[in-house]
Amino acid sequence: MNNSKKRQYAYLAQQLQQLQTNLQTTKDEMSVLSSQCNKNIVGQLGKINASWFVASNRWLENEIYKEK
């Protein structure tokens, strides 16, 4: 193998190593982001469900008392 090919393979290996490092960093950041979003979304869904429950309960009470 000539020197030019050796240099190209060495450069390719360096670039692939940098890509691997960047992909690992991205994976770690996405994991943190996913965890934070899941915690926030679950809390918001709980608030939304509670709001719907309270609103439907009030509406039903109003409908029941209107009939009497």
PyMOL commands that place a pseudoatom at each C-alpha (Angstrom):
pseudoatom trace, name=CA, resn=MET, resi=1, chain=A, elem=C, hetatm=0, pos=[0.000, 0.000, 0.000]
pseudoatom trace, name=CA, resn=ASN, resi=2, chain=A, elem=C, hetatm=0, pos=[1.420, 3.369, -0.934]
pseudoatom trace, name=CA, resn=ASN, resi=3, chain=A, elem=C, hetatm=0, pos=[1.771, 6.363, 1.391]
pseudoatom trace, name=CA, resn=SER, resi=4, chain=A, elem=C, hetatm=0, pos=[-1.193, 8.188, -0.138]
pseudoatom trace, name=CA, resn=LYS, resi=5, chain=A, elem=C, hetatm=0, pos=[-3.565, 5.324, 0.649]
pseudoatom trace, name=CA, resn=LYS, resi=6, chain=A, elem=C, hetatm=0, pos=[-2.161, 4.988, 4.176]
pseudoatom trace, name=CA, resn=ARG, resi=7, chain=A, elem=C, hetatm=0, pos=[-2.758, 8.713, 4.782]
pseudoatom trace, name=CA, resn=GLN, resi=8, chain=A, elem=C, hetatm=0, pos=[-6.295, 8.467, 3.402]
pseudoatom trace, name=CA, resn=TYR, resi=9, chain=A, elem=C, hetatm=0, pos=[-7.109, 5.454, 5.591]
pseudoatom trace, name=CA, resn=ALA, resi=10, chain=A, elem=C, hetatm=0, pos=[-5.622, 7.159, 8.622]
pseudoatom trace, name=CA, resn=TYR, resi=11, chain=A, elem=C, hetatm=0, pos=[-7.702, 10.269, 7.921]
pseudoatom trace, name=CA, resn=LEU, resi=12, chain=A, elem=C, hetatm=0, pos=[-10.818, 8.118, 7.387]
pseudoatom trace, name=CA, resn=ALA, resi=13, chain=A, elem=C, hetatm=0, pos=[-10.184, 6.318, 10.685]
pseudoatom trace, name=CA, resn=GLN, resi=14, chain=A, elem=C, hetatm=0, pos=[-9.815, 9.676, 12.448]
pseudoatom trace, name=CA, resn=GLN, resi=15, chain=A, elem=C, hetatm=0, pos=[-13.058, 10.964, 10.918]
pseudoatom trace, name=CA, resn=LEU, resi=16, chain=A, elem=C, hetatm=0, pos=[-14.931, 7.778, 11.857]
pseudoatom trace, name=CA, resn=GLN, resi=17, chain=A, elem=C, hetatm=0, pos=[-13.678, 8.048, 15.431]
pseudoatom trace, name=CA, resn=GLN, resi=18, chain=A, elem=C, hetatm=0, pos=[-14.883, 11.655, 15.608]
pseudoatom trace, name=CA, resn=LEU, resi=19, chain=A, elem=C, hetatm=0, pos=[-18.234, 10.592, 14.173]
pseudoatom trace, name=CA, resn=GLN, resi=20, chain=A, elem=C, hetatm=0, pos=[-18.534, 7.866, 16.802]
pseudoatom trace, name=CA, resn=THR, resi=21, chain=A, elem=C, hetatm=0, pos=[-17.777, 10.389, 19.550]
pseudoatom trace, name=CA, resn=ASN, resi=22, chain=A, elem=C, hetatm=0, pos=[-20.349, 12.840, 18.189]
pseudoatom trace, name=CA, resn=LEU, resi=23, chain=A, elem=C, hetatm=0, pos=[-22.986, 10.122, 17.862]
pseudoatom trace, name=CA, resn=GLN, resi=24, chain=A, elem=C, hetatm=0, pos=[-22.416, 9.031, 21.464]
pseudoatom trace, name=CA, resn=THR, resi=25, chain=A, elem=C, hetatm=0, pos=[-22.736, 12.632, 22.659]
pseudoatom trace, name=CA, resn=THR, resi=26, chain=A, elem=C, hetatm=0, pos=[-25.935, 13.042, 20.638]
pseudoatom trace, name=CA, resn=LYS, resi=27, chain=A, elem=C, hetatm=0, pos=[-27.324, 9.787, 22.055]
pseudoatom trace, name=CA, resn=ASP, resi=28, chain=A, elem=C, hetatm=0, pos=[-26.589, 10.916, 25.615]
pseudoatom trace, name=CA, resn=GLU, resi=29, chain=A, elem=C, hetatm=0, pos=[-28.197, 14.319, 25.036]
pseudoatom trace, name=CA, resn=MET, resi=30, chain=A, elem=C, hetatm=0, pos=[-31.265, 12.740, 23.424]
pseudoatom trace, name=CA, resn=SER, resi=31, chain=A, elem=C, hetatm=0, pos=[-31.613, 10.421, 26.405]
pseudoatom trace, name=CA, resn=VAL, resi=32, chain=A, elem=C, hetatm=0, pos=[-31.569, 13.368, 28.808]
pseudoatom trace, name=CA, resn=LEU, resi=33, chain=A, elem=C, hetatm=0, pos=[-34.020, 15.295, 26.608]
pseudoatom trace, name=CA, resn=SER, resi=34, chain=A, elem=C, hetatm=0, pos=[-36.357, 12.310, 26.410]
pseudoatom trace, name=CA, resn=SER, resi=35, chain=A, elem=C, hetatm=0, pos=[-36.281, 11.845, 30.159]
pseudoatom trace, name=CA, resn=GLN, resi=36, chain=A, elem=C, hetatm=0, pos=[-37.032, 15.516, 30.789]
pseudoatom trace, name=CA, resn=CYS, resi=37, chain=A, elem=C, hetatm=0, pos=[-39.851, 15.577, 28.232]
pseudoatom trace, name=CA, resn=ASN, resi=38, chain=A, elem=C, hetatm=0, pos=[-41.435, 12.419, 29.608]
pseudoatom trace, name=CA, resn=LYS, resi=39, chain=A, elem=C, hetatm=0, pos=[-41.487, 13.823, 33.121]
pseudoatom trace, name=CA, resn=ASN, resi=40, chain=A, elem=C, hetatm=0, pos=[-42.962, 17.109, 31.925]
pseudoatom trace, name=CA, resn=ILE, resi=41, chain=A, elem=C, hetatm=0, pos=[-45.489, 15.508, 29.573]
pseudoatom trace, name=CA, resn=VAL, resi=42, chain=A, elem=C, hetatm=0, pos=[-46.721, 13.043, 32.184]
pseudoatom trace, name=CA, resn=GLY, resi=43, chain=A, elem=C, hetatm=0, pos=[-47.280, 15.915, 34.602]
pseudoatom trace, name=CA, resn=GLN, resi=44, chain=A, elem=C, hetatm=0, pos=[-49.133, 17.943, 31.989]
pseudoatom trace, name=CA, resn=LEU, resi=45, chain=A, elem=C, hetatm=0, pos=[-51.298, 14.979, 30.985]
pseudoatom trace, name=CA, resn=GLY, resi=46, chain=A, elem=C, hetatm=0, pos=[-52.240, 14.495, 34.613]
pseudoatom trace, name=CA, resn=LYS, resi=47, chain=A, elem=C, hetatm=0, pos=[-53.279, 18.144, 34.871]
pseudoatom trace, name=CA, resn=ILE, resi=48, chain=A, elem=C, hetatm=0, pos=[-55.273, 17.939, 31.644]
pseudoatom trace, name=CA, resn=ASN, resi=49, chain=A, elem=C, hetatm=0, pos=[-57.083, 14.781, 32.763]
pseudoatom trace, name=CA, resn=ALA, resi=50, chain=A, elem=C, hetatm=0, pos=[-57.873, 16.329, 36.143]
pseudoatom trace, name=CA, resn=SER, resi=51, chain=A, elem=C, hetatm=0, pos=[-59.195, 19.463, 34.426]
pseudoatom trace, name=CA, resn=TRP, resi=52, chain=A, elem=C, hetatm=0, pos=[-61.449, 17.409, 32.155]
pseudoatom trace, name=CA, resn=PHE, resi=53, chain=A, elem=C, hetatm=0, pos=[-62.705, 15.411, 35.133]
pseudoatom trace, name=CA, resn=VAL, resi=54, chain=A, elem=C, hetatm=0, pos=[-63.507, 18.519, 37.174]
pseudoatom trace, name=CA, resn=ALA, resi=55, chain=A, elem=C, hetatm=0, pos=[-65.157, 20.249, 34.215]
pseudoatom trace, name=CA, resn=SER, resi=56, chain=A, elem=C, hetatm=0, pos=[-67.284, 17.233, 33.304]
pseudoatom trace, name=CA, resn=ASN, resi=57, chain=A, elem=C, hetatm=0, pos=[-68.261, 16.771, 36.942]
pseudoatom trace, name=CA, resn=ARG, resi=58, chain=A, elem=C, hetatm=0, pos=[-69.414, 20.400, 37.187]
pseudoatom trace, name=CA, resn=TRP, resi=59, chain=A, elem=C, hetatm=0, pos=[-71.297, 20.139, 33.895]
pseudoatom trace, name=CA, resn=LEU, resi=60, chain=A, elem=C, hetatm=0, pos=[-73.077, 16.958, 35.028]
pseudoatom trace, name=CA, resn=GLU, resi=61, chain=A, elem=C, hetatm=0, pos=[-73.988, 18.542, 38.357]
pseudoatom trace, name=CA, resn=ASN, resi=62, chain=A, elem=C, hetatm=0, pos=[-75.445, 21.535, 36.543]
pseudoatom trace, name=CA, resn=GLU, resi=63, chain=A, elem=C, hetatm=0, pos=[-77.439, 19.271, 34.219]
pseudoatom trace, name=CA, resn=ILE, resi=64, chain=A, elem=C, hetatm=0, pos=[-78.770, 17.214, 37.122]
pseudoatom trace, name=CA, resn=TYR, resi=65, chain=A, elem=C, hetatm=0, pos=[-79.785, 20.262, 39.153]
pseudoatom trace, name=CA, resn=LYS, resi=66, chain=A, elem=C, hetatm=0, pos=[-81.448, 21.902, 36.143]
pseudoatom trace, name=CA, resn=GLU, resi=67, chain=A, elem=C, hetatm=0, pos=[-83.810, 18.943, 35.815]
pseudoatom trace, name=CA, resn=LYS, resi=68, chain=A, elem=C, hetatm=0, pos=[-84.987, 19.166, 39.433]
for i in range(1, 68): cmd.bond("trace and resi %d" % i, "trace and resi %d" % (i + 1))
show_as sticks, trace
zoom trace
